[in-house]
Amino acid sequence: MSLPFEPFLMSTGIVALAEIGDKTQLLAFMLAARFRRPWPIIAGILIATVANHAFAGAVGTWITTLVGPDVLRWVLGLSFLAMAVWILIPDKIDDDELSAPKFGVLGTTIVAFFLAEMGDKTQIATVALAAQYGAYVAVVAGTTFGMMIANVPAVIAGDRVANRLPVRLIHGVAASLFAVLGIAALLGLGDAGLSA
């Protein structure tokens, strides 16, 4: 049985750590450097993240209705272990992922961020966390908050912050958290969402 705030706190922490050095954080740096208008960029990141993670959380919740608890436990366990490995692989971003500013700063940020987040580590993590905990609102709120924790400083402080972060260490911590979640799921520990 999980604590009431556990899905929110775990989702926030895992995504905030996983986002450091991630493609979408690199996109936040690039948008800030290109447009130099932090508030529309931050608003665009929030809007795109809420939309993307709401969809991902719904998929995670839906998956729990399709498969039994034993299959779900193995799928989640292996998914979290795969995420632990994936987080250790550095991301990069292409200049062509930034569309022309024909949509304005806010619109460009929403479109670019939403598309960059499709199939990204944090979107996949949101699916898995929603399935694990069976707490849609808490997981989506947590993963969105985690994205904002990582990306707002990227937009405001830019490269001054990026060059000082111990990215390898942060990725190692995030990978360790994913590995612990994977092992716990495989062992049947913390089955809050698995019995749904």
C-alpha positions as CSV (number, residue, x, y, z in Angstrom):
1,M,0.0,0.0,0.0
2,S,1.4,3.4,-1.0
3,L,1.2,6.6,1.0
4,P,-1.3,9.2,-0.3
5,F,1.5,11.5,-1.7
6,E,3.8,8.7,-2.8
7,P,2.6,8.6,-6.5
8,F,3.0,12.4,-6.7
9,L,6.4,12.5,-5.0
10,M,7.9,9.6,-6.9
11,S,6.6,10.9,-10.2
12,T,8.0,14.4,-9.5
13,G,11.4,13.1,-8.3
14,I,11.9,10.6,-11.1
15,V,10.9,12.9,-13.9
16,A,12.8,15.9,-12.5
17,L,16.0,13.8,-12.4
18,A,15.3,12.0,-15.7
19,E,14.8,15.4,-17.4
20,I,18.3,16.7,-16.6
21,G,20.2,16.6,-19.9
22,D,17.1,15.1,-21.7
23,K,16.2,16.2,-25.2
24,T,13.3,18.3,-23.9
25,Q,15.6,20.1,-21.5
26,L,18.0,20.8,-24.3
27,L,15.0,22.1,-26.3
28,A,14.2,24.4,-23.4
29,F,17.8,25.8,-23.5
30,M,17.6,26.3,-27.2
31,L,14.2,28.0,-27.1
32,A,15.5,30.4,-24.3
33,A,18.6,31.2,-26.3
34,R,16.6,31.8,-29.5
35,F,13.7,33.8,-28.3
36,R,14.9,35.3,-25.0
37,R,11.4,35.5,-23.7
38,P,11.2,33.2,-20.7
39,W,7.5,33.6,-19.7
40,P,5.9,32.5,-22.9
41,I,8.4,29.6,-23.1
42,I,7.6,28.5,-19.6
43,A,3.8,28.7,-20.3
44,G,4.3,26.7,-23.5
45,I,6.3,24.0,-21.7
46,L,3.6,23.8,-19.0
47,I,0.7,23.5,-21.6
48,A,2.6,21.0,-23.8
49,T,3.6,18.9,-20.7
50,V,0.1,18.8,-19.2
51,A,-1.4,17.7,-22.6
52,N,1.3,15.1,-23.3
53,H,1.4,13.7,-19.8
54,A,-2.4,13.7,-19.4
55,F,-2.5,11.5,-22.5
56,A,0.4,9.3,-21.3
57,G,-1.2,8.9,-17.8
58,A,-4.5,7.9,-19.5
59,V,-2.7,5.2,-21.5
60,G,-1.0,3.9,-18.3
61,T,-4.3,3.8,-16.5
62,W,-6.0,2.1,-19.5
63,I,-3.3,-0.6,-19.7
64,T,-4.2,-1.7,-16.2
65,T,-7.7,-2.6,-17.5
66,L,-6.3,-4.8,-20.4
67,V,-3.8,-7.1,-18.6
68,G,-3.9,-9.0,-15.4
69,P,-1.8,-8.1,-12.4
70,D,0.9,-10.7,-13.0
71,V,1.5,-9.7,-16.6
72,L,1.4,-6.0,-15.6
73,R,4.0,-6.7,-12.9
74,W,6.4,-8.1,-15.4
75,V,5.7,-5.5,-18.0
76,L,6.2,-2.7,-15.5
77,G,9.3,-4.3,-14.0
78,L,11.0,-4.8,-17.3
79,S,9.9,-1.3,-18.5
80,F,11.4,0.4,-15.4
81,L,14.6,-1.6,-15.9
82,A,14.7,-0.6,-19.5
83,M,14.2,3.0,-18.4
84,A,17.2,2.7,-16.0
85,V,19.4,1.8,-19.0
86,W,17.9,4.3,-21.4
87,I,18.4,7.2,-18.9
88,L,22.1,6.6,-19.1
89,I,22.2,7.2,-22.9
90,P,22.8,10.9,-23.6
91,D,20.3,12.8,-25.6
92,K,20.8,15.4,-28.3
93,I,18.5,17.7,-30.2
94,D,18.5,18.7,-33.9
95,D,18.1,22.3,-34.9
96,D,15.2,21.3,-37.2
97,E,13.1,20.4,-34.2
98,L,12.6,24.2,-33.6
99,S,9.9,25.3,-36.0
100,A,9.9,28.7,-37.5
101,P,8.4,31.3,-35.2
102,K,5.2,31.6,-37.3
103,F,3.2,30.5,-34.3
104,G,4.9,33.1,-32.0
105,V,7.0,32.1,-29.0
106,L,4.2,30.5,-27.1
107,G,2.8,28.5,-30.0
108,T,6.3,27.4,-31.2
109,T,7.1,26.2,-27.7
110,I,3.9,24.3,-27.3
111,V,4.3,22.5,-30.7
112,A,8.0,21.9,-30.3
113,F,7.8,20.6,-26.7
114,F,4.8,18.4,-27.3
115,L,6.4,16.8,-30.4
116,A,9.8,16.4,-28.7
117,E,8.1,14.7,-25.7
118,M,6.3,12.1,-27.8
119,G,8.0,8.8,-27.1
120,D,10.5,10.5,-24.8
121,K,11.8,9.0,-21.6
122,T,9.5,11.1,-19.4
123,Q,6.4,10.3,-21.4
124,I,7.1,6.6,-21.2
125,A,7.9,7.0,-17.5
126,T,4.5,8.7,-17.1
127,V,2.7,5.7,-18.7
128,A,4.5,3.3,-16.5
129,L,4.0,5.3,-13.3
130,A,0.3,5.7,-14.0
131,A,0.0,1.9,-14.5
132,Q,2.2,1.2,-11.4
133,Y,0.3,3.5,-9.0
134,G,-3.2,3.6,-10.5
135,A,-3.3,7.3,-9.4
136,Y,-3.9,9.2,-12.6
137,V,-4.1,12.7,-11.2
138,A,-1.2,12.4,-8.8
139,V,1.1,10.9,-11.4
140,V,0.2,13.5,-14.1
141,A,0.6,16.3,-11.6
142,G,3.9,14.9,-10.3
143,T,5.4,14.3,-13.8
144,T,4.3,17.7,-14.9
145,F,5.8,19.3,-11.8
146,G,9.0,17.3,-12.3
147,M,9.3,18.7,-15.9
148,M,8.8,22.2,-14.6
149,I,11.4,21.8,-11.9
150,A,13.9,20.8,-14.5
151,N,13.0,23.1,-17.3
152,V,12.1,26.4,-15.7
153,P,15.7,27.0,-14.5
154,A,16.9,25.9,-17.9
155,V,14.8,28.7,-19.5
156,I,15.6,31.3,-16.9
157,A,19.3,30.7,-16.3
158,G,20.2,28.9,-19.5
159,D,23.7,27.7,-20.0
160,R,25.0,29.1,-16.7
161,V,23.0,26.4,-14.9
162,A,23.6,23.6,-17.5
163,N,27.4,23.8,-17.3
164,R,27.4,23.4,-13.5
165,L,25.1,20.4,-13.2
166,P,26.7,17.0,-12.5
167,V,24.6,15.4,-15.3
168,R,26.2,11.9,-15.1
169,L,25.6,11.8,-11.3
170,I,22.0,12.9,-11.8
171,H,21.4,10.4,-14.5
172,G,22.9,7.7,-12.3
173,V,20.5,8.6,-9.5
174,A,17.5,8.6,-11.8
175,A,18.7,5.2,-13.3
176,S,19.0,3.8,-9.8
177,L,15.4,4.9,-9.0
178,F,14.1,3.3,-12.1
179,A,16.0,0.1,-11.4
180,V,14.6,0.0,-7.8
181,L,11.1,0.5,-9.1
182,G,11.7,-2.3,-11.7
183,I,13.0,-4.7,-9.2
184,A,10.2,-3.8,-6.7
185,A,7.6,-4.4,-9.5
186,L,9.2,-7.8,-10.5
187,L,9.2,-8.9,-6.8
188,G,5.6,-7.7,-6.4
189,L,6.4,-5.0,-3.9
190,G,4.4,-1.8,-3.9
191,D,1.5,-3.2,-6.0
192,A,-0.8,-0.2,-5.4
193,G,-1.9,0.0,-9.1
194,L,-1.2,-3.6,-10.0
195,S,-4.3,-4.9,-8.2
196,A,-6.6,-2.5,-9.9
